[in-house]
Amino acid sequence: MPIDDENTLSINWAFSRVPKEREPYVQERIPTWQGPIADANTGRWITSHVMNQDFVTWVGQGRVADRSREYLGPSDGGIVMIRRRFLRDLEAVARGEDPKAVLRDPALNHSIRLPVADRRPLANGLTRAEMLRDPLSRRGLEGYIFQTGQPPDVRAAFLAAMGFNGAEFRAPDDPFDPLAPVPR
């Protein structure tokens, strides 16, 4: 969310479906927290989690840059394409037209199916036992991988909602972690 011309507030909203045995689930409150982006002791950027890595990339670009003086090479084709798209959209708005992807037809503008890595568990749900066997679901239960600094009370609220207490997470028979960094 833009704060001003040079600062952005990043907000993450996450959904985790409870096991089928816990449905229907009524959540009384939504726990929130603000994660750190730098180590309090060293001042170094935290890069251990997915979103923290994104933050470092964003900040590493610096403040507003004079893009008219940069040289883009062949590997920057995607950047060229998106900038052209934005410029065409600005021209369309100046002509009183809609930019790309604006849907005005109510029959079409009711629900847009977004890409999801594995839609089946989210749509149909999993039992408690299935969650423990499914690598992606289990990884989500074992800890929050997206941003560092999740407070213990938020973790406890998540586990309570899911019907787990953390003791269930013994080492799996198959140690494959689809989201783990590749060893070098």
VENUR-V737568 format. One record per pair of residues at least 12 apart in sequence whose ideal C-beta (glycine too) atoms are under 7 Angstrom apart, sorted by the first residue. I is the first residue (numbers start at 1). J is the second residue. If there is no record, write none. Layout:
I|J, I|J
This chain:
5|64, 6|63, 6|64, 10|55, 12|51, 12|146, 12|147, 16|140, 16|162, 17|121, 17|122, 17|125, 18|161, 18|162, 18|163, 19|126, 19|127, 19|128, 19|131, 19|162, 19|163, 20|125, 20|126, 20|127, 21|127, 21|128, 21|163, 22|163, 23|125, 25|161, 27|161, 31|154, 31|157, 33|150, 33|151, 33|154, 35|147, 35|148, 35|149, 36|148, 36|149, 37|52, 37|55, 46|148, 48|148, 49|145, 49|146, 49|147, 49|148, 50|145, 50|146, 51|146, 51|147, 52|147, 52|148, 85|100, 118|136, 121|134, 121|137, 128|163, 132|168, 135|176, 135|177, 135|178, 136|178, 138|172, 139|177, 139|178, 139|179, 141|162, 141|164, 141|169, 142|169, 145|179
